[in-house]
Amino acid sequence: MEFDYANRLKMLPPYLFAEIEEKVEKKKKEGMDIIDLGIGDPDLPTPRPIVDFIKHELDDPDNHRYPSSAGEADTRRAIARWYKERFNVDIDPNGEVAILIGSKEGLANICRAFVNPGEKVLAPDPAYPVYAQGAALLTDAVPVRFPLLPEKGFLPDMESLPDDARMIYLNYPNNPTGAVCDKTFLLKAHRWCNETNTIFCYDNAYSEMTFDDYVAPSAIEVGHSDGIIEFGSLSKTFNMTGYRIGYAVGDAKLIAGLKKVKSQIDSGAPKFLQRAVTMSLGEYKNGQRPQMLQDNIAVYQERRNVLVNGLRKLGFKVKPPKATFYLWLKVDGPSLEFAETMLNAGIVVTPGIGFGKNGEGYVRMATTQSVERIEEALERMSKVL
């Protein structure tokens, strides 16, 4: 038998990152030592207290049963308590919280819940591909990309955006640029969404991965939950990318729509992982990050400084990002060519074009390698540039 892809799947552009992975694997098979600064996957292990807690929870037979697709009540209450502790906002755990199998599935499913075929979805460019592709295109919606430009701090000009879209995605601290925003910007974005009747989807997955004196805000702080749904994750916060556990908070109607979609397509995140959410977020005291998280941040900050200083010595103009473990580096020429040059030197960087046309001329570098490996990468770069 012969089968053809559905039209919505045909609309997806080639997945550049898969092509890069194939090239990397080929180099490895040829015996090349690869320093991977491309992948946004923490190399640091999940903190030991969380691992030990999960091991203990696996011995509880109750955790072997089906969870609720909406999230266990205790976990939703823990998320609400954390939002009060961290952002000083009151969240209803019953109607304004959903537990996700990683924030990525929530970012895609919210579109399925509220966007009809042919309606517009606003997505930043450059950006995490799920907004325009996994969410909009796979819902038969029309992704409308808007630019994030360096001269504007990689913040969008809200007043220039189309006012007839159903939904908008924003993400700060930002992947891939590492840019940050403040409450003033979020308030402006929320007001614009209210004026244009646009659903405000805020991806706040990197809220806890911040450096120096910067503290990331929540969109819920500026508009409570009026037309806003915010997504968060333990993936980057506690080095738990492989566990697939996240959450959404916000407008009760938006949360209800998301839960309705999830009730049809998944059976919820494992109970033992949901209880790990309760345990780990409960470590926050007086709004401050727990020590196990502070230790991680210190490691990433040291790596960031080494990478920034090394790139400056190579002649690049680069500022240390205030958040995320990404560095958005402007390069001479096409990003694919630069990435190819780096790969031939045994270094993986992510070409900016993979995040949208406005990513051209940049590459993303992730500090998910040790200081020694970063220094080795810089040494290799010095020989080929």
C-alpha positions in Angstrom: 0.0 0.0 0.0 1.0 3.6 -0.6 0.3 6.4 1.8 0.7 10.2 1.5 1.2 12.7 4.3 -1.8 14.8 5.3 -1.7 18.3 3.8 -0.9 19.9 7.2 2.2 17.7 7.5 3.3 18.7 4.0 3.1 22.3 5.1 5.9 21.8 7.6 9.3 23.0 6.4 12.3 20.6 6.5 13.5 20.1 10.0 16.9 21.6 9.9 17.9 20.3 13.3 17.4 16.7 12.2 19.7 17.3 9.2 22.4 18.7 11.6 22.1 15.7 13.8 22.8 13.4 10.8 25.9 15.4 10.0 27.1 15.3 13.6 26.6 11.5 13.8 28.5 11.1 10.5 31.5 13.0 12.0 31.4 10.9 15.2 31.5 7.7 13.1 34.5 9.1 11.3 36.2 9.3 14.7 36.0 13.1 15.2 35.8 14.5 18.8 32.7 16.6 18.9 32.1 19.5 21.3 28.3 20.0 21.1 27.4 23.6 21.9 24.2 23.3 19.8 21.7 21.4 21.9 19.7 23.1 24.6 19.8 20.1 26.9 21.5 20.5 30.3 24.6 18.4 30.8 24.3 18.8 34.6 22.4 16.0 36.3 19.1 16.4 38.0 19.8 17.5 41.6 20.3 14.5 43.9 17.4 15.4 46.3 15.0 15.2 43.4 16.4 12.0 42.1 16.2 10.4 45.6 12.7 11.7 46.1 11.5 10.1 42.8 13.1 6.8 43.6 11.2 6.8 46.9 8.0 7.7 45.2 8.4 4.7 42.8 7.9 2.4 45.8 4.4 3.8 46.3 1.8 1.6 44.4 -0.5 4.5 44.1 2.0 6.2 41.8 1.7 3.2 39.4 -1.9 4.1 38.5 -3.3 6.4 35.9 -3.0 10.1 36.8 -5.5 12.8 36.0 -4.9 14.4 32.6 -5.6 17.8 34.2 -3.0 17.2 36.9 -3.2 15.8 40.4 -4.9 18.2 42.9 -1.8 18.3 45.2 0.4 19.2 42.3 -1.9 22.0 41.1 -2.0 23.4 44.6 1.9 23.3 44.7 2.0 25.3 41.5 -0.4 27.8 42.9 1.7 28.1 46.1 4.8 28.6 44.1 3.3 31.4 42.0 2.3 33.1 45.3 5.9 32.6 46.7 7.7 33.5 43.5 5.6 36.1 41.8 3.2 37.2 44.6 0.1 36.4 42.6 -3.0 34.4 43.6 -3.8 31.4 41.4 -6.9 29.1 41.8 -5.4 25.6 41.7 -8.7 24.1 40.7 -9.5 26.3 37.6 -6.3 28.1 36.7 -3.6 25.4 36.7 -3.0 22.4 34.4 -0.1 19.9 34.6 1.6 19.1 31.3 3.9 16.4 29.8 6.5 19.1 29.3 5.5 22.6 28.4 6.0 21.9 24.7 2.8 19.8 24.4 0.9 22.5 26.2 2.2 25.2 23.8 0.9 23.1 20.9 -2.3 21.9 22.4 -3.6 25.4 23.4 -3.7 26.2 19.8 -5.8 23.2 19.0 -8.2 24.2 21.8 -8.9 27.8 20.5 -7.8 28.3 16.9 -9.8 27.3 13.9 -8.5 26.4 10.5 -7.4 29.5 8.6 -7.2 31.8 11.6 -3.9 33.7 12.2 -1.4 32.8 14.9 1.3 35.3 15.6 4.8 33.8 16.2 8.1 35.5 16.8 11.0 35.2 14.3 13.5 33.9 15.4 11.8 31.6 17.8 11.3 28.1 19.1 9.7 26.3 16.1 6.8 24.8 18.0 4.8 28.1 17.9 4.5 28.4 14.1 4.8 24.7 13.3 3.7 22.3 16.0 1.0 24.7 17.1 -0.2 26.8 14.2 0.5 24.7 11.1 -0.6 21.4 12.7 -3.9 23.1 13.6 -4.4 24.2 10.0 -4.0 27.8 11.2 -1.9 30.4 9.4 1.3 31.3 11.2 2.2 35.0 10.9 5.7 35.7 11.9 6.9 39.0 13.3 10.5 40.1 13.7 12.6 40.2 16.8 15.4 42.7 15.9 18.6 43.4 17.8 18.1 47.2 17.7 14.9 46.7 19.7 16.5 44.3 22.2 14.8 41.4 20.4 11.4 42.7 21.7 8.5 43.0 19.2 6.9 46.3 18.2 3.4 45.4 19.4 1.7 48.3 17.6 2.9 47.0 14.2 1.4 43.6 14.6 -1.7 42.5 12.8 -4.8 43.1 15.0 -6.9 40.2 13.5 -5.1 37.2 14.9 -6.6 34.7 17.2 -3.4 34.1 19.3 0.1 35.3 19.9 3.1 33.5 21.4 5.8 35.4 23.3 8.8 34.0 25.1 11.1 35.7 27.6 13.7 34.9 28.7 14.1 34.1 25.1 15.1 31.1 23.1 17.3 31.5 21.0 18.4 35.0 21.6 18.8 35.0 25.4 16.9 38.4 25.4 14.9 39.4 28.5 12.0 41.7 29.2 10.5 43.6 32.1 7.0 44.0 33.5 6.5 47.2 31.5 6.8 45.3 28.3 4.5 42.5 29.5 1.9 45.1 30.6 2.1 46.7 27.1 1.7 43.3 25.5 -1.2 42.4 27.7 -3.0 45.6 26.9 -2.5 45.1 23.2 -3.9 41.6 23.5 -7.0 42.9 25.3 -7.5 45.7 22.8 -7.3 43.3 19.8 -9.0 40.3 21.5 -5.9 38.2 21.0 -5.1 35.2 23.3 -1.8 35.8 25.0 0.4 32.7 25.3 3.5 33.3 27.3 6.3 30.7 27.3 8.2 31.3 30.6 10.3 28.1 30.6 13.5 29.9 31.4 12.2 32.1 34.2 14.5 30.6 36.8 17.6 30.5 34.6 18.8 34.1 35.2 22.1 35.7 36.0 23.5 38.8 37.7 20.8 41.0 39.1 18.0 40.1 36.7 14.8 38.4 38.0 12.4 37.3 35.3 8.7 38.4 35.7 5.6 36.4 35.0 2.9 37.6 32.5 0.4 36.7 35.2 1.8 39.5 37.4 0.6 42.2 35.0 -2.8 40.9 33.9 -3.5 38.2 36.4 -5.2 35.6 34.2 -7.3 37.8 32.0 -6.8 36.4 28.5 -3.3 35.0 29.4 -2.0 31.5 29.6 1.6 31.0 30.8 3.7 27.9 30.3 6.5 26.7 32.6 8.7 23.7 32.9 11.0 21.9 35.3 13.2 20.8 32.3 15.7 23.7 32.4 15.0 24.8 36.0 16.1 21.5 37.6 17.9 19.7 34.6 14.9 17.5 34.0 14.5 17.6 30.2 14.0 13.9 30.0 11.3 13.7 32.6 8.8 15.7 30.5 7.0 17.6 33.2 5.6 21.1 33.0 2.6 23.3 33.8 0.3 26.0 32.5 -1.4 28.7 34.6 -3.8 31.4 33.6 -7.3 32.3 32.4 -9.7 29.7 33.6 -11.4 29.4 30.2 -8.1 28.9 28.5 -7.0 26.3 31.1 -10.3 24.5 30.7 -9.9 24.4 26.9 -6.4 23.0 27.3 -7.6 20.4 29.7 -10.3 19.3 27.4 -7.9 18.7 24.6 -5.5 16.8 26.9 -8.4 14.6 28.2 -8.8 13.3 24.6 -5.1 12.7 23.7 -3.1 11.9 26.8 -3.5 10.4 30.3 -1.5 12.9 32.2 2.0 13.1 33.5 3.1 10.2 35.9 2.1 10.7 39.5 5.7 10.2 40.8 6.9 13.1 38.6 4.0 15.3 39.6 4.9 14.7 43.2 8.5 15.7 42.4 7.1 19.1 41.2 5.5 19.6 44.6 8.8 18.7 46.3 11.2 20.8 44.2 9.1 23.9 44.0 8.4 23.6 47.7 12.2 24.3 48.2 11.7 28.0 47.3 11.7 30.1 50.4 10.8 33.8 50.5 10.7 33.9 46.7 14.4 32.8 46.6 15.8 30.0 44.5 16.8 26.9 46.4 20.5 26.1 46.9 20.4 23.2 44.5 19.2 25.5 41.7 21.6 28.3 42.8 24.5 25.8 42.4 23.4 25.1 38.8 23.1 28.8 38.0 26.6 29.4 39.3 28.0 26.8 36.9 26.1 28.2 33.9 27.2 31.7 34.8 30.9 30.7 35.0 30.5 29.0 31.6 28.8 32.0 30.1 31.6 34.3 31.2 34.3 32.0 29.8 32.5 31.8 26.5 31.8 35.5 26.2 35.4 36.5 27.1 36.8 33.9 24.7 34.6 35.1 21.8 35.6 38.7 22.5 39.3 37.7 22.2 38.4 36.2 18.8 37.0 39.6 17.7 33.3 39.0 18.2 31.1 41.8 19.7 29.0 40.0 22.3 27.2 40.9 25.5 26.7 38.3 28.3 23.1 37.3 28.3 21.1 37.9 31.4 19.2 34.6 31.2 19.1 31.1 29.6 22.1 29.1 28.8 22.2 30.4 25.2 24.4 32.9 23.5 23.1 34.4 20.3 26.2 35.2 18.2 26.3 37.4 15.2 28.6 36.0 12.5 29.9 37.0 9.1 28.0 35.4 6.3 25.3 32.8 6.2 24.7 30.9 9.4 24.7 27.5 7.7 28.2 28.1 6.3 29.5 29.2 9.7 27.9 26.1 11.3 29.5 23.9 8.7 32.9 25.5 9.3 32.5 24.9 13.0 31.4 21.3 12.5 34.5 20.6 10.4 36.5 21.8 13.5 34.5 19.4 15.7 32.2 22.1 17.2 28.4 22.0 16.9 26.5 25.3 16.9 23.0 25.9 15.8 22.5 28.0 12.6 20.1 30.9 13.3 18.2 30.3 10.1 16.7 27.2 11.8 14.7 29.6 14.0 13.3 31.7 11.2 14.5 34.1 8.5 15.4 36.8 11.0 17.8 34.4 12.6 20.0 34.5 9.5 23.5 35.8 10.2 23.5 34.4 13.8 24.3 31.1 15.5 23.1 29.9 18.8 25.7 28.5 21.2 24.6 26.6 24.4 26.8 26.5 27.5 25.9 22.8 28.1 29.6 21.8 28.2 32.2 22.0 30.9 34.5 25.0 31.1 37.3 22.9 29.8 35.4 21.8 26.8 34.3 25.4 26.1 37.9 26.5 26.3 38.8 23.7 23.8 36.0 24.9 21.5 37.4 28.4 21.6 40.9 27.2 20.8 39.6 25.3 17.8 37.6 28.3 16.6 40.8 30.4 16.8 42.4 28.1 14.3 39.7 28.1 11.7 38.4 31.7 11.8 
